[in-house]
């Protein structure tokens, strides 16, 4: 049974069909997800990037860089602003 004041993060579903997906990990687990068209380079500014935030080993938020636009470089993921 979960704690009555615990709120699970909303699950956002998106259509990733036909996109390539990059993953990056840290000590907590999966940290970044990136989506782009096949053939895109990690340095191309054509990526949609998500950052997962953890508390006590659990994902509590998934935030997008640049309002979820396909306009970022995967190589720059750690220095981007996420909202």
PDB file with one MODEL, atoms N, CA, C and O in Angstrom:
MODEL        1
ATOM      1  N   UNK A   1       0.853  -1.171   0.000  1.00  0.00           N
ATOM      2  CA  UNK A   1       0.000   0.000   0.000  1.00  0.00           C
ATOM      3  C   UNK A   1       0.897   1.232   0.000  1.00  0.00           C
ATOM      4  O   UNK A   1       1.884   1.283   0.735  1.00  0.00           O
ATOM      5  N   UNK A   2       0.566   2.203  -0.804  1.00  0.00           N
ATOM      6  CA  UNK A   2       1.367   3.419  -0.863  1.00  0.00           C
ATOM      7  C   UNK A   2       0.905   4.414   0.200  1.00  0.00           C
ATOM      8  O   UNK A   2      -0.210   4.343   0.715  1.00  0.00           O
ATOM      9  N   UNK A   3       1.786   5.316   0.496  1.00  0.00           N
ATOM     10  CA  UNK A   3       1.494   6.366   1.462  1.00  0.00           C
ATOM     11  C   UNK A   3       0.356   7.230   0.913  1.00  0.00           C
ATOM     12  O   UNK A   3       0.376   7.544  -0.277  1.00  0.00           O
ATOM     13  N   UNK A   4      -0.631   7.628   1.715  1.00  0.00           N
ATOM     14  CA  UNK A   4      -1.786   8.366   1.201  1.00  0.00           C
ATOM     15  C   UNK A   4      -1.449   9.742   0.638  1.00  0.00           C
ATOM     16  O   UNK A   4      -2.241  10.302  -0.120  1.00  0.00           O
ATOM     17  N   UNK A   5      -0.287  10.299   0.991  1.00  0.00           N
ATOM     18  CA  UNK A   5       0.074  11.623   0.489  1.00  0.00           C
ATOM     19  C   UNK A   5       1.068  11.556  -0.660  1.00  0.00           C
ATOM     20  O   UNK A   5       1.518  12.584  -1.166  1.00  0.00           O
ATOM     21  N   UNK A   6       1.404  10.350  -1.064  1.00  0.00           N
ATOM     22  CA  UNK A   6       2.347  10.181  -2.156  1.00  0.00           C
ATOM     23  C   UNK A   6       1.613  10.359  -3.480  1.00  0.00           C
ATOM     24  O   UNK A   6       0.547   9.779  -3.684  1.00  0.00           O
ATOM     25  N   UNK A   7       2.168  11.144  -4.361  1.00  0.00           N
ATOM     26  CA  UNK A   7       1.548  11.379  -5.664  1.00  0.00           C
ATOM     27  C   UNK A   7       2.491  10.868  -6.733  1.00  0.00           C
ATOM     28  O   UNK A   7       3.650  11.277  -6.794  1.00  0.00           O
ATOM     29  N   UNK A   8       2.004   9.989  -7.563  1.00  0.00           N
ATOM     30  CA  UNK A   8       2.821   9.462  -8.660  1.00  0.00           C
ATOM     31  C   UNK A   8       2.913  10.515  -9.755  1.00  0.00           C
ATOM     32  O   UNK A   8       1.942  11.225 -10.013  1.00  0.00           O
ATOM     33  N   UNK A   9       4.074  10.624 -10.403  1.00  0.00           N
ATOM     34  CA  UNK A   9       4.189  11.598 -11.483  1.00  0.00           C
ATOM     35  C   UNK A   9       3.286  11.218 -12.652  1.00  0.00           C
ATOM     36  O   UNK A   9       3.055  10.036 -12.909  1.00  0.00           O
ATOM     37  N   UNK A  10       2.785  12.211 -13.347  1.00  0.00           N
ATOM     38  CA  UNK A  10       1.954  11.960 -14.518  1.00  0.00           C
ATOM     39  C   UNK A  10       2.800  11.276 -15.586  1.00  0.00           C
ATOM     40  O   UNK A  10       3.976  11.594 -15.763  1.00  0.00           O
ATOM     41  N   UNK A  11       2.203  10.361 -16.274  1.00  0.00           N
ATOM     42  CA  UNK A  11       2.900   9.669 -17.355  1.00  0.00           C
ATOM     43  C   UNK A  11       2.532  10.351 -18.662  1.00  0.00           C
ATOM     44  O   UNK A  11       1.359  10.449 -19.023  1.00  0.00           O
ATOM     45  N   UNK A  12       3.545  10.815 -19.356  1.00  0.00           N
ATOM     46  CA  UNK A  12       3.324  11.487 -20.626  1.00  0.00           C
ATOM     47  C   UNK A  12       3.640  10.491 -21.726  1.00  0.00           C
ATOM     48  O   UNK A  12       4.746   9.956 -21.793  1.00  0.00           O
ATOM     49  N   UNK A  13       2.677  10.249 -22.576  1.00  0.00           N
ATOM     50  CA  UNK A  13       2.905   9.351 -23.694  1.00  0.00           C
ATOM     51  C   UNK A  13       3.132  10.179 -24.938  1.00  0.00           C
ATOM     52  O   UNK A  13       2.486  11.207 -25.141  1.00  0.00           O
ATOM     53  N   UNK A  14       4.053   9.726 -25.770  1.00  0.00           N
ATOM     54  CA  UNK A  14       4.311  10.420 -27.019  1.00  0.00           C
ATOM     55  C   UNK A  14       4.555   9.383 -28.089  1.00  0.00           C
ATOM     56  O   UNK A  14       4.935   8.248 -27.802  1.00  0.00           O
ATOM     57  N   UNK A  15       4.335   9.781 -29.314  1.00  0.00           N
ATOM     58  CA  UNK A  15       4.558   8.897 -30.444  1.00  0.00           C
ATOM     59  C   UNK A  15       6.028   8.939 -30.814  1.00  0.00           C
ATOM     60  O   UNK A  15       6.515   9.945 -31.329  1.00  0.00           O
ATOM     61  N   UNK A  16       6.732   7.854 -30.554  1.00  0.00           N
ATOM     62  CA  UNK A  16       8.153   7.789 -30.885  1.00  0.00           C
ATOM     63  C   UNK A  16       8.393   6.899 -32.100  1.00  0.00           C
ATOM     64  O   UNK A  16       9.539   6.602 -32.436  1.00  0.00           O
ATOM     65  N   UNK A  17       7.323   6.475 -32.756  1.00  0.00           N
ATOM     66  CA  UNK A  17       7.458   5.615 -33.922  1.00  0.00           C
ATOM     67  C   UNK A  17       8.275   6.318 -35.005  1.00  0.00           C
ATOM     68  O   UNK A  17       7.988   7.458 -35.370  1.00  0.00           O
ATOM     69  N   UNK A  18       9.275   5.639 -35.504  1.00  0.00           N
ATOM     70  CA  UNK A  18      10.103   6.188 -36.567  1.00  0.00           C
ATOM     71  C   UNK A  18      11.237   7.067 -36.075  1.00  0.00           C
ATOM     72  O   UNK A  18      12.018   7.557 -36.890  1.00  0.00           O
ATOM     73  N   UNK A  19      11.357   7.286 -34.766  1.00  0.00           N
ATOM     74  CA  UNK A  19      12.426   8.113 -34.221  1.00  0.00           C
ATOM     75  C   UNK A  19      13.521   7.229 -33.631  1.00  0.00           C
ATOM     76  O   UNK A  19      13.258   6.107 -33.198  1.00  0.00           O
ATOM     77  N   UNK A  20      14.741   7.739 -33.619  1.00  0.00           N
ATOM     78  CA  UNK A  20      15.800   7.077 -32.870  1.00  0.00           C
ATOM     79  C   UNK A  20      15.754   7.606 -31.447  1.00  0.00           C
ATOM     80  O   UNK A  20      15.334   8.739 -31.211  1.00  0.00           O
ATOM     81  N   UNK A  21      16.184   6.791 -30.507  1.00  0.00           N
ATOM     82  CA  UNK A  21      16.137   7.167 -29.098  1.00  0.00           C
ATOM     83  C   UNK A  21      17.522   6.972 -28.493  1.00  0.00           C
ATOM     84  O   UNK A  21      18.104   5.892 -28.591  1.00  0.00           O
ATOM     85  N   UNK A  22      18.046   8.027 -27.866  1.00  0.00           N
ATOM     86  CA  UNK A  22      19.300   7.947 -27.113  1.00  0.00           C
ATOM     87  C   UNK A  22      18.974   7.938 -25.629  1.00  0.00           C
ATOM     88  O   UNK A  22      18.009   8.567 -25.194  1.00  0.00           O
ATOM     89  N   UNK A  23      19.779   7.225 -24.858  1.00  0.00           N
ATOM     90  CA  UNK A  23      19.617   7.155 -23.403  1.00  0.00           C
ATOM     91  C   UNK A  23      20.948   7.464 -22.738  1.00  0.00           C
ATOM     92  O   UNK A  23      22.002   7.082 -23.247  1.00  0.00           O
ATOM     93  N   UNK A  24      20.905   8.152 -21.604  1.00  0.00           N
ATOM     94  CA  UNK A  24      22.099   8.408 -20.798  1.00  0.00           C
ATOM     95  C   UNK A  24      21.730   8.128 -19.349  1.00  0.00           C
ATOM     96  O   UNK A  24      20.623   8.440 -18.910  1.00  0.00           O
ATOM     97  N   UNK A  25      22.654   7.545 -18.616  1.00  0.00           N
ATOM     98  CA  UNK A  25      22.398   7.099 -17.243  1.00  0.00           C
ATOM     99  C   UNK A  25      23.299   7.809 -16.251  1.00  0.00           C
ATOM    100  O   UNK A  25      24.361   8.319 -16.609  1.00  0.00           O
ATOM    101  N   UNK A  26      22.858   7.836 -14.988  1.00  0.00           N
ATOM    102  CA  UNK A  26      23.705   8.263 -13.879  1.00  0.00           C
ATOM    103  C   UNK A  26      23.527   7.255 -12.752  1.00  0.00           C
ATOM    104  O   UNK A  26      22.975   6.178 -12.979  1.00  0.00           O
ATOM    105  N   UNK A  27      23.975   7.572 -11.557  1.00  0.00           N
ATOM    106  CA  UNK A  27      23.907   6.622 -10.445  1.00  0.00           C
ATOM    107  C   UNK A  27      22.472   6.229 -10.092  1.00  0.00           C
ATOM    108  O   UNK A  27      22.246   5.117  -9.615  1.00  0.00           O
ATOM    109  N   UNK A  28      21.499   7.116 -10.315  1.00  0.00           N
ATOM    110  CA  UNK A  28      20.104   6.812 -10.006  1.00  0.00           C
ATOM    111  C   UNK A  28      19.473   5.897 -11.046  1.00  0.00           C
ATOM    112  O   UNK A  28      18.514   5.185 -10.747  1.00  0.00           O
ATOM    113  N   UNK A  29      19.997   5.913 -12.246  1.00  0.00           N
ATOM    114  CA  UNK A  29      19.408   5.145 -13.342  1.00  0.00           C
ATOM    115  C   UNK A  29      19.333   6.016 -14.579  1.00  0.00           C
ATOM    116  O   UNK A  29      20.208   6.847 -14.824  1.00  0.00           O
ATOM    117  N   UNK A  30      18.286   5.822 -15.351  1.00  0.00           N
ATOM    118  CA  UNK A  30      18.097   6.589 -16.580  1.00  0.00           C
ATOM    119  C   UNK A  30      17.973   8.067 -16.253  1.00  0.00           C
ATOM    120  O   UNK A  30      17.134   8.439 -15.433  1.00  0.00           O
ATOM    121  N   UNK A  31      18.782   8.922 -16.868  1.00  0.00           N
ATOM    122  CA  UNK A  31      18.794  10.358 -16.570  1.00  0.00           C
ATOM    123  C   UNK A  31      18.243  11.187 -17.717  1.00  0.00           C
ATOM    124  O   UNK A  31      17.471  12.118 -17.490  1.00  0.00           O
ATOM    125  N   UNK A  32      18.635  10.857 -18.970  1.00  0.00           N
ATOM    126  CA  UNK A  32      18.203  11.624 -20.137  1.00  0.00           C
ATOM    127  C   UNK A  32      17.678  10.692 -21.214  1.00  0.00           C
ATOM    128  O   UNK A  32      18.198   9.593 -21.406  1.00  0.00           O
ATOM    129  N   UNK A  33      16.641  11.140 -21.915  1.00  0.00           N
ATOM    130  CA  UNK A  33      16.121  10.487 -23.105  1.00  0.00           C
ATOM    131  C   UNK A  33      16.116  11.513 -24.221  1.00  0.00           C
ATOM    132  O   UNK A  33      15.715  12.659 -24.019  1.00  0.00           O
ATOM    133  N   UNK A  34      16.561  11.102 -25.394  1.00  0.00           N
ATOM    134  CA  UNK A  34      16.566  11.995 -26.545  1.00  0.00           C
ATOM    135  C   UNK A  34      15.932  11.322 -27.743  1.00  0.00           C
ATOM    136  O   UNK A  34      16.127  10.129 -27.974  1.00  0.00           O
ATOM    137  N   UNK A  35      15.162  12.101 -28.513  1.00  0.00           N
ATOM    138  CA  UNK A  35      14.453  11.586 -29.675  1.00  0.00           C
ATOM    139  C   UNK A  35      14.801  12.446 -30.888  1.00  0.00           C
ATOM    140  O   UNK A  35      14.841  13.674 -30.809  1.00  0.00           O
ATOM    141  N   UNK A  36      15.053  11.770 -32.017  1.00  0.00           N
ATOM    142  CA  UNK A  36      15.355  12.497 -33.258  1.00  0.00           C
ATOM    143  C   UNK A  36      15.055  11.593 -34.449  1.00  0.00           C
ATOM    144  O   UNK A  36      14.830  10.392 -34.297  1.00  0.00           O
ATOM    145  N   UNK A  37      15.058  12.189 -35.623  1.00  0.00           N
ATOM    146  CA  UNK A  37      14.838  11.429 -36.854  1.00  0.00           C
ATOM    147  C   UNK A  37      16.043  10.537 -37.136  1.00  0.00           C
ATOM    148  O   UNK A  37      17.173  10.908 -36.817  1.00  0.00           O
ATOM    149  N   UNK A  38      15.817   9.373 -37.726  1.00  0.00           N
ATOM    150  CA  UNK A  38      16.929   8.497 -38.085  1.00  0.00           C
ATOM    151  C   UNK A  38      17.968   9.244 -38.920  1.00  0.00           C
ATOM    152  O   UNK A  38      17.623  10.055 -39.780  1.00  0.00           O
ATOM    153  N   UNK A  39      19.235   8.960 -38.657  1.00  0.00           N
ATOM    154  CA  UNK A  39      20.323   9.604 -39.380  1.00  0.00           C
ATOM    155  C   UNK A  39      20.832  10.875 -38.723  1.00  0.00           C
ATOM    156  O   UNK A  39      21.837  11.437 -39.158  1.00  0.00           O
ATOM    157  N   UNK A  40      20.146  11.336 -37.672  1.00  0.00           N
ATOM    158  CA  UNK A  40      20.583  12.548 -36.977  1.00  0.00           C
ATOM    159  C   UNK A  40      21.865  12.270 -36.206  1.00  0.00           C
ATOM    160  O   UNK A  40      22.036  11.199 -35.625  1.00  0.00           O
ATOM    161  N   UNK A  41      22.756  13.244 -36.210  1.00  0.00           N
ATOM    162  CA  UNK A  41      23.980  13.151 -35.423  1.00  0.00           C
ATOM    163  C   UNK A  41      23.723  13.687 -34.022  1.00  0.00           C
ATOM    164  O   UNK A  41      22.838  14.520 -33.831  1.00  0.00           O
ATOM    165  N   UNK A  42      24.484  13.221 -33.047  1.00  0.00           N
ATOM    166  CA  UNK A  42      24.333  13.709 -31.673  1.00  0.00           C
ATOM    167  C   UNK A  42      24.603  15.200 -31.565  1.00  0.00           C
ATOM    168  O   UNK A  42      24.123  15.848 -30.635  1.00  0.00           O
ATOM    169  N   UNK A  43      25.362  15.754 -32.499  1.00  0.00           N
ATOM    170  CA  UNK A  43      25.691  17.186 -32.483  1.00  0.00           C
ATOM    171  C   UNK A  43      24.663  18.035 -33.237  1.00  0.00           C
ATOM    172  O   UNK A  43      24.713  19.263 -33.159  1.00  0.00           O
ATOM    173  N   UNK A  44      23.739  17.412 -33.961  1.00  0.00           N
ATOM    174  CA  UNK A  44      22.706  18.155 -34.700  1.00  0.00           C
ATOM    175  C   UNK A  44      21.685  18.733 -33.730  1.00  0.00           C
ATOM    176  O   UNK A  44      21.329  18.092 -32.742  1.00  0.00           O
ATOM    177  N   UNK A  45      21.215  19.942 -34.011  1.00  0.00           N
ATOM    178  CA  UNK A  45      20.212  20.589 -33.153  1.00  0.00           C
ATOM    179  C   UNK A  45      18.811  20.196 -33.617  1.00  0.00           C
ATOM    180  O   UNK A  45      18.010  21.039 -34.020  1.00  0.00           O
ATOM    181  N   UNK A  46      18.539  18.895 -33.549  1.00  0.00           N
ATOM    182  CA  UNK A  46      17.266  18.339 -34.009  1.00  0.00           C
ATOM    183  C   UNK A  46      16.655  17.378 -32.987  1.00  0.00           C
ATOM    184  O   UNK A  46      15.745  16.615 -33.310  1.00  0.00           O
ATOM    185  N   UNK A  47      17.158  17.422 -31.766  1.00  0.00           N
ATOM    186  CA  UNK A  47      16.755  16.478 -30.736  1.00  0.00           C
ATOM    187  C   UNK A  47      15.711  17.061 -29.794  1.00  0.00           C
ATOM    188  O   UNK A  47      15.765  18.240 -29.443  1.00  0.00           O
ATOM    189  N   UNK A  48      14.766  16.230 -29.392  1.00  0.00           N
ATOM    190  CA  UNK A  48      13.878  16.533 -28.273  1.00  0.00           C
ATOM    191  C   UNK A  48      14.478  15.775 -27.085  1.00  0.00           C
ATOM    192  O   UNK A  48      14.691  14.566 -27.169  1.00  0.00           O
ATOM    193  N   UNK A  49      14.750  16.472 -25.988  1.00  0.00           N
ATOM    194  CA  UNK A  49      15.456  15.852 -24.866  1.00  0.00           C
ATOM    195  C   UNK A  49      14.639  15.998 -23.588  1.00  0.00           C
ATOM    196  O   UNK A  49      14.095  17.061 -23.286  1.00  0.00           O
ATOM    197  N   UNK A  50      14.572  14.885 -22.844  1.00  0.00           N
ATOM    198  CA  UNK A  50      13.904  14.847 -21.549  1.00  0.00           C
ATOM    199  C   UNK A  50      14.938  14.538 -20.471  1.00  0.00           C
ATOM    200  O   UNK A  50      15.878  13.774 -20.695  1.00  0.00           O
ATOM    201  N   UNK A  51      14.751  15.141 -19.302  1.00  0.00           N
ATOM    202  CA  UNK A  51      15.584  14.824 -18.145  1.00  0.00           C
ATOM    203  C   UNK A  51      14.681  14.259 -17.049  1.00  0.00           C
ATOM    204  O   UNK A  51      13.660  14.855 -16.708  1.00  0.00           O
ATOM    205  N   UNK A  52      15.060  13.126 -16.511  1.00  0.00           N
ATOM    206  CA  UNK A  52      14.314  12.510 -15.424  1.00  0.00           C
ATOM    207  C   UNK A  52      14.926  12.947 -14.106  1.00  0.00           C
ATOM    208  O   UNK A  52      16.147  12.953 -13.952  1.00  0.00           O
ATOM    209  N   UNK A  53      14.069  13.315 -13.148  1.00  0.00           N
ATOM    210  CA  UNK A  53      14.532  13.735 -11.826  1.00  0.00           C
ATOM    211  C   UNK A  53      14.093  12.708 -10.797  1.00  0.00           C
ATOM    212  O   UNK A  53      12.972  12.201 -10.835  1.00  0.00           O
ATOM    213  N   UNK A  54      15.003  12.412  -9.877  1.00  0.00           N
ATOM    214  CA  UNK A  54      14.788  11.352  -8.893  1.00  0.00           C
ATOM    215  C   UNK A  54      14.793  11.898  -7.471  1.00  0.00           C
ATOM    216  O   UNK A  54      15.494  12.862  -7.160  1.00  0.00           O
ATOM    217  N   UNK A  55      13.998  11.262  -6.617  1.00  0.00           N
ATOM    218  CA  UNK A  55      14.055  11.460  -5.172  1.00  0.00           C
ATOM    219  C   UNK A  55      13.980  10.068  -4.561  1.00  0.00           C
ATOM    220  O   UNK A  55      13.056   9.303  -4.837  1.00  0.00           O
ATOM    221  N   UNK A  56      14.952   9.755  -3.739  1.00  0.00           N
ATOM    222  CA  UNK A  56      15.014   8.446  -3.088  1.00  0.00           C
ATOM    223  C   UNK A  56      14.927   7.295  -4.091  1.00  0.00           C
ATOM    224  O   UNK A  56      14.285   6.278  -3.831  1.00  0.00           O
ATOM    225  N   UNK A  57      15.582   7.472  -5.238  1.00  0.00           N
ATOM    226  CA  UNK A  57      15.639   6.409  -6.233  1.00  0.00           C
ATOM    227  C   UNK A  57      14.409   6.243  -7.096  1.00  0.00           C
ATOM    228  O   UNK A  57      14.326   5.292  -7.872  1.00  0.00           O
ATOM    229  N   UNK A  58      13.440   7.158  -6.978  1.00  0.00           N
ATOM    230  CA  UNK A  58      12.214   7.071  -7.765  1.00  0.00           C
ATOM    231  C   UNK A  58      12.080   8.300  -8.645  1.00  0.00           C
ATOM    232  O   UNK A  58      12.410   9.410  -8.228  1.00  0.00           O
ATOM    233  N   UNK A  59      11.594   8.101  -9.869  1.00  0.00           N
ATOM    234  CA  UNK A  59      11.362   9.222 -10.776  1.00  0.00           C
ATOM    235  C   UNK A  59      10.208  10.057 -10.222  1.00  0.00           C
ATOM    236  O   UNK A  59       9.118   9.542  -9.968  1.00  0.00           O
ATOM    237  N   UNK A  60      10.466  11.355 -10.039  1.00  0.00           N
ATOM    238  CA  UNK A  60       9.428  12.252  -9.537  1.00  0.00           C
ATOM    239  C   UNK A  60       9.038  13.311 -10.557  1.00  0.00           C
ATOM    240  O   UNK A  60       8.017  13.981 -10.401  1.00  0.00           O
ATOM    241  N   UNK A  61       9.850  13.465 -11.602  1.00  0.00           N
ATOM    242  CA  UNK A  61       9.525  14.456 -12.633  1.00  0.00           C
ATOM    243  C   UNK A  61      10.253  14.108 -13.924  1.00  0.00           C
ATOM    244  O   UNK A  61      11.362  13.573 -13.913  1.00  0.00           O
ATOM    245  N   UNK A  62       9.605  14.423 -15.024  1.00  0.00           N
ATOM    246  CA  UNK A  62      10.218  14.320 -16.349  1.00  0.00           C
ATOM    247  C   UNK A  62      10.085  15.705 -16.962  1.00  0.00           C
ATOM    248  O   UNK A  62       8.977  16.203 -17.163  1.00  0.00           O
ATOM    249  N   UNK A  63      11.209  16.315 -17.255  1.00  0.00           N
ATOM    250  CA  UNK A  63      11.205  17.690 -17.765  1.00  0.00           C
ATOM    251  C   UNK A  63      11.808  17.726 -19.163  1.00  0.00           C
ATOM    252  O   UNK A  63      12.724  16.968 -19.480  1.00  0.00           O
ATOM    253  N   UNK A  64      11.278  18.619 -19.990  1.00  0.00           N
ATOM    254  CA  UNK A  64      11.747  18.786 -21.364  1.00  0.00           C
ATOM    255  C   UNK A  64      12.656  19.996 -21.492  1.00  0.00           C
ATOM    256  O   UNK A  64      12.485  20.993 -20.791  1.00  0.00           O
ATOM    257  N   UNK A  65      13.618  19.899 -22.388  1.00  0.00           N
ATOM    258  CA  UNK A  65      14.440  21.051 -22.765  1.00  0.00           C
ATOM    259  C   UNK A  65      13.707  21.818 -23.854  1.00  0.00           C
ATOM    260  O   UNK A  65      13.125  21.215 -24.755  1.00  0.00           O
ATOM    261  N   UNK A  66      13.730  23.126 -23.778  1.00  0.00           N
ATOM    262  CA  UNK A  66      13.193  23.997 -24.824  1.00  0.00           C
ATOM    263  C   UNK A  66      11.753  23.681 -25.209  1.00  0.00           C
ATOM    264  O   UNK A  66      11.437  23.530 -26.389  1.00  0.00           O
ATOM    265  N   UNK A  67      10.881  23.582 -24.206  1.00  0.00           N
ATOM    266  CA  UNK A  67       9.453  23.386 -24.450  1.00  0.00           C
ATOM    267  C   UNK A  67       9.150  22.186 -25.335  1.00  0.00           C
ATOM    268  O   UNK A  67       8.197  22.211 -26.114  1.00  0.00           O
ATOM    269  N   UNK A  68       9.942  21.151 -25.219  1.00  0.00           N
ATOM    270  CA  UNK A  68       9.744  19.881 -25.930  1.00  0.00           C
ATOM    271  C   UNK A  68       9.907  19.993 -27.440  1.00  0.00           C
ATOM    272  O   UNK A  68       9.418  19.140 -28.180  1.00  0.00           O
ATOM    273  N   UNK A  69      10.585  21.029 -27.900  1.00  0.00           N
ATOM    274  CA  UNK A  69      10.820  21.178 -29.337  1.00  0.00           C
ATOM    275  C   UNK A  69      12.002  20.300 -29.760  1.00  0.00           C
ATOM    276  O   UNK A  69      12.874  19.981 -28.951  1.00  0.00           O
ATOM    277  N   UNK A  70      12.015  19.922 -31.018  1.00  0.00           N
ATOM    278  CA  UNK A  70      13.123  19.166 -31.596  1.00  0.00           C
ATOM    279  C   UNK A  70      14.176  20.167 -32.057  1.00  0.00           C
ATOM    280  O   UNK A  70      14.365  20.375 -33.256  1.00  0.00           O
ATOM    281  N   UNK A  71      14.863  20.789 -31.090  1.00  0.00           N
ATOM    282  CA  UNK A  71      15.770  21.891 -31.433  1.00  0.00           C
ATOM    283  C   UNK A  71      17.076  21.870 -30.640  1.00  0.00           C
ATOM    284  O   UNK A  71      17.802  22.864 -30.624  1.00  0.00           O
ATOM    285  N   UNK A  72      17.380  20.760 -29.991  1.00  0.00           N
ATOM    286  CA  UNK A  72      18.574  20.691 -29.156  1.00  0.00           C
ATOM    287  C   UNK A  72      19.560  19.660 -29.694  1.00  0.00           C
ATOM    288  O   UNK A  72      19.181  18.763 -30.446  1.00  0.00           O
ATOM    289  N   UNK A  73      20.812  19.792 -29.308  1.00  0.00           N
ATOM    290  CA  UNK A  73      21.844  18.806 -29.637  1.00  0.00           C
ATOM    291  C   UNK A  73      21.971  17.835 -28.465  1.00  0.00           C
ATOM    292  O   UNK A  73      22.097  18.258 -27.315  1.00  0.00           O
ATOM    293  N   UNK A  74      21.938  16.562 -28.750  1.00  0.00           N
ATOM    294  CA  UNK A  74      22.094  15.548 -27.716  1.00  0.00           C
ATOM    295  C   UNK A  74      23.389  15.753 -26.936  1.00  0.00           C
ATOM    296  O   UNK A  74      23.430  15.564 -25.721  1.00  0.00           O
ATOM    297  N   UNK A  75      24.437  16.138 -27.644  1.00  0.00           N
ATOM    298  CA  UNK A  75      25.738  16.344 -27.005  1.00  0.00           C
ATOM    299  C   UNK A  75      25.694  17.437 -25.930  1.00  0.00           C
ATOM    300  O   UNK A  75      26.553  17.452 -25.049  1.00  0.00           O
ATOM    301  N   UNK A  76      24.720  18.346 -25.980  1.00  0.00           N
ATOM    302  CA  UNK A  76      24.613  19.460 -25.032  1.00  0.00           C
ATOM    303  C   UNK A  76      23.641  19.202 -23.891  1.00  0.00           C
ATOM    304  O   UNK A  76      23.371  20.109 -23.103  1.00  0.00           O
ATOM    305  N   UNK A  77      23.114  18.000 -23.781  1.00  0.00           N
ATOM    306  CA  UNK A  77      22.009  17.706 -22.857  1.00  0.00           C
ATOM    307  C   UNK A  77      22.268  18.116 -21.408  1.00  0.00           C
ATOM    308  O   UNK A  77      21.341  18.550 -20.723  1.00  0.00           O
ATOM    309  N   UNK A  78      23.495  17.990 -20.932  1.00  0.00           N
ATOM    310  CA  UNK A  78      23.762  18.287 -19.514  1.00  0.00           C
ATOM    311  C   UNK A  78      23.760  19.783 -19.213  1.00  0.00           C
ATOM    312  O   UNK A  78      23.592  20.166 -18.055  1.00  0.00           O
ATOM    313  N   UNK A  79      23.938  20.628 -20.206  1.00  0.00           N
ATOM    314  CA  UNK A  79      23.984  22.068 -19.983  1.00  0.00           C
ATOM    315  C   UNK A  79      22.704  22.791 -20.348  1.00  0.00           C
ATOM    316  O   UNK A  79      22.658  24.020 -20.297  1.00  0.00           O
ATOM    317  N   UNK A  80      21.657  22.054 -20.717  1.00  0.00           N
ATOM    318  CA  UNK A  80      20.407  22.687 -21.149  1.00  0.00           C
ATOM    319  C   UNK A  80      19.524  23.065 -19.955  1.00  0.00           C
ATOM    320  O   UNK A  80      19.717  22.570 -18.844  1.00  0.00           O
ATOM    321  N   UNK A  81      18.566  23.941 -20.202  1.00  0.00           N
ATOM    322  CA  UNK A  81      17.583  24.333 -19.192  1.00  0.00           C
ATOM    323  C   UNK A  81      16.336  23.475 -19.421  1.00  0.00           C
ATOM    324  O   UNK A  81      15.838  23.371 -20.542  1.00  0.00           O
ATOM    325  N   UNK A  82      15.843  22.865 -18.345  1.00  0.00           N
ATOM    326  CA  UNK A  82      14.677  21.979 -18.426  1.00  0.00           C
ATOM    327  C   UNK A  82      13.532  22.572 -17.622  1.00  0.00           C
ATOM    328  O   UNK A  82      13.730  23.106 -16.530  1.00  0.00           O
ATOM    329  N   UNK A  83      12.338  22.471 -18.177  1.00  0.00           N
ATOM    330  CA  UNK A  83      11.161  22.993 -17.478  1.00  0.00           C
ATOM    331  C   UNK A  83      10.029  21.986 -17.546  1.00  0.00           C
ATOM    332  O   UNK A  83       8.947  22.238 -17.016  1.00  0.00           O
TER     333      UNK A  83
ENDMDL
END
